[in-house]
Amino acid sequence: MEYRFLPKKGIAPFVTGLLKDFKVYGPVEKDGFPMYGEITSPKDIHLSHAPTHLSPKQFLFPPKETILRFKNGAKPALEPVIEAHNQALFGIHSCDIHAIKLLDRVFSYGPPDVNYLKKRKKTVIIGIDCVPDKHCFCNSVNTMTVDSGFDLFLHDVGKDFIVEIGTKKGEELLRKYVKTKKATVSAIKKITEFKNKKAEMFVTKLNAEASALPLIYSGSYNSPVWEKISKICYGCGSCNLVCPTCYCFDVRDEVKPNLNEGERYRVWDGCMLEDFAKVAGGHNFRKTRAERLRHRFNRKFQYQADKFGGLFCVGCGRCIRTCLVNINIAEVTNEIIEEANKDRS
Amino acid sequence: MKSLKKQIKTEVKKMRRNSTSQPLNLLTSEVPASQPRNLSTSVFDISSPYISRLAKIERVARLTEKERLYKIAIDDRKTLGHSPGQFIMLSIPGYGEAPISVSSPPDKRNTFEICVRAVGNLTNALHNLTKGDKLWIRGPYGKSFDVEELKGKDLLFIAGGIGLVPMRSLIKTVLSERPFYGKIHLLYGVKSPEEILFKDELTEWGHHGMGIQITIDKPHPEWKGHTGVVTTLLPPLKIDETKTVAIVVGPPVMYKYVIMSLGDKRIGGHDIFLSLERRMKCGLGKCGHCQINSIYVCQEGPVFRLSEIRYLREAI
């Protein structure tokens, strides 16, 4: 792994360089909140340690994405639509890089999802260090640091950044846009120091090892916690929207006013919504809100982990910040951990 | 021995080459060309899995008030290439796309049959189409029944309502090679006599050495046969549990009771196959609607051996 010095004032020329070759998305400020948005000049960038409300999954898996165009009539036609452009995601936190790595696996499992994978292939990821807020718990799910899945990663060490080079492509881009020096050993040490300091900063913690969570969750099926939180949950699906690893979608058609042409598109869907598992005949396989909550939580900690090998909760805390009734995924998990401990003793 | 292995190797290579060098479909030829070359590091050209094949309705038959049987011919003149139990994604652009079971046995020609109940947006639109109208299909998808494994066995088919539709593909496959199987029984439960599907074919299947018993849920003035839910047909049935395999397809509520009744007949999870219905939007193991715990029904199902999902919560 190679590390290079990049003075903080080097960020502007670096981003200017990126803008020549890529559409750049990065941290901006809107209505006083940090979020990811398009960057047209280095001035747009608001580097902030704070977590964003929405994850960067929208740039790889848009909220609404056309997948086909069709024409009815005498000569019916159907053509696939795969939109992908060179894009750079700048200032991505480690939890979100972990989330993207999970999405990479999801969308290449079974029949490859070309719409996602083509976008992914044209995407450069530049990560950055962050500082946890009171809802972050990445340290409890092993996503506080990341060692792959990025092209470049910026570590803040005071007046400079130390750029960790993740890929050859990242190295080339860095060389192309700015002059950097090889980082000194003492500076690299600072990265570890920062990590150690960060690890002490978490307010929200899970009370079990991350690797034990799938097993713990497998015993949660009849837990009273689902009924309890279902009494306050609105079933609004906000947690699905903000989650960086929620990828379920609906497929719909839209016809143009000429009634002859149209598009088939996919839109984000959410397993918390009432009709999510309802079939045309009327049977709903997850009728109650408690069942849907259980499905969503288990999907993060057990089901997808069984399938893909990693927890699908990356500890970003977004669902906690967003929930209108303060359902807290970490508290719920700790309750389940406590029940499991009780069962054992 | 060696030469055969070599031959297979070269054949596989050839198949791989063919499958990657050709665009998947008629309308996609311009797509690979427009893909920028310099950015893709992948050797394979992957095309959109949502591309469908154009097809035409060749025949429509009204089976009941709500169900119609469609014979569909694929425009590219190639076979659908399905096995019994698989499904397709059928679409009428503008109305959407939905998973539909294939109801006919495998066919070398380009035709296949589906039986559709008008219950949703797409299926209602389909009921308005007639002979000659076009629609789009992709697939087949999903795991099918393992016909080879059923050979030599007594088969006990248990269908509820439109569960007979996907089952028909397997029944017709089995009856076309009748001598390979032992006793064959069909227990078929419907709500009322008007809802009995494939009436003429049922008689024909009877002539091919299939014991058929039909039951309706509640007494009906015109019905002289058996009344009661489908499980009431099981106790009097003589079954050799050492060689019977049960195939069960029906509405979600049916499975639990049928499985219990089969247990009474000493038929266990290893010898019970079922097909599970779920909502599906992609058929590709992505959209999440068909998920049961960690299983995607569109990929690992819809046909399951009961013992595979016996302890999968929410499956049955």
Chai-1 contact restraints between the chains, C-beta under 6 A:
chainA,res_idxA,chainB,res_idxB,connection_type,confidence,min_distance_angstrom,max_distance_angstrom,comment,restraint_id
A,I67,B,Y50,contact,1.0,0.0,6.0,A-B,restraint_1
A,L68,B,Y50,contact,1.0,0.0,6.0,A-B,restraint_2
A,F70,B,P93,contact,1.0,0.0,6.0,A-B,restraint_3
A,N72,B,P93,contact,1.0,0.0,6.0,A-B,restraint_4
A,P76,B,K134,contact,1.0,0.0,6.0,A-B,restraint_5
A,A77,B,L27,contact,1.0,0.0,6.0,A-B,restraint_6
A,L78,B,L27,contact,1.0,0.0,6.0,A-B,restraint_7
A,L78,B,S52,contact,1.0,0.0,6.0,A-B,restraint_8
A,L78,B,W136,contact,1.0,0.0,6.0,A-B,restraint_9
A,E79,B,L27,contact,1.0,0.0,6.0,A-B,restraint_10
A,P80,B,S48,contact,1.0,0.0,6.0,A-B,restraint_11
A,P80,B,I51,contact,1.0,0.0,6.0,A-B,restraint_12
A,I82,B,S48,contact,1.0,0.0,6.0,A-B,restraint_13
A,G110,B,G285,contact,1.0,0.0,6.0,A-B,restraint_14
A,G110,B,Q299,contact,1.0,0.0,6.0,A-B,restraint_15
A,P111,B,P49,contact,1.0,0.0,6.0,A-B,restraint_16
A,P111,B,L284,contact,1.0,0.0,6.0,A-B,restraint_17
A,P112,B,I46,contact,1.0,0.0,6.0,A-B,restraint_18
A,D113,B,K286,contact,1.0,0.0,6.0,A-B,restraint_19
A,V114,B,I46,contact,1.0,0.0,6.0,A-B,restraint_20
A,V114,B,S48,contact,1.0,0.0,6.0,A-B,restraint_21
A,K122,B,L39,contact,1.0,0.0,6.0,A-B,restraint_22
A,Y221,B,R313,contact,1.0,0.0,6.0,A-B,restraint_23
A,C248,B,C287,contact,1.0,0.0,6.0,A-B,restraint_24
A,C248,B,G288,contact,1.0,0.0,6.0,A-B,restraint_25
A,F249,B,C287,contact,1.0,0.0,6.0,A-B,restraint_26
A,D250,B,K281,contact,1.0,0.0,6.0,A-B,restraint_27
A,V251,B,K281,contact,1.0,0.0,6.0,A-B,restraint_28
A,D253,B,G94,contact,1.0,0.0,6.0,A-B,restraint_29
A,D253,B,G96,contact,1.0,0.0,6.0,A-B,restraint_30
A,V255,B,G94,contact,1.0,0.0,6.0,A-B,restraint_31
A,G262,B,G94,contact,1.0,0.0,6.0,A-B,restraint_32
A,A277,B,R279,contact,1.0,0.0,6.0,A-B,restraint_33
A,V279,B,E277,contact,1.0,0.0,6.0,A-B,restraint_34
A,V279,B,R279,contact,1.0,0.0,6.0,A-B,restraint_35
A,A280,B,V119,contact,1.0,0.0,6.0,A-B,restraint_36
A,A280,B,G120,contact,1.0,0.0,6.0,A-B,restraint_37
A,G281,B,V119,contact,1.0,0.0,6.0,A-B,restraint_38
A,H283,B,P252,contact,1.0,0.0,6.0,A-B,restraint_39
A,Y303,B,N293,contact,1.0,0.0,6.0,A-B,restraint_40
A,Y303,B,S294,contact,1.0,0.0,6.0,A-B,restraint_41
A,D306,B,S294,contact,1.0,0.0,6.0,A-B,restraint_42
A,K307,B,S294,contact,1.0,0.0,6.0,A-B,restraint_43
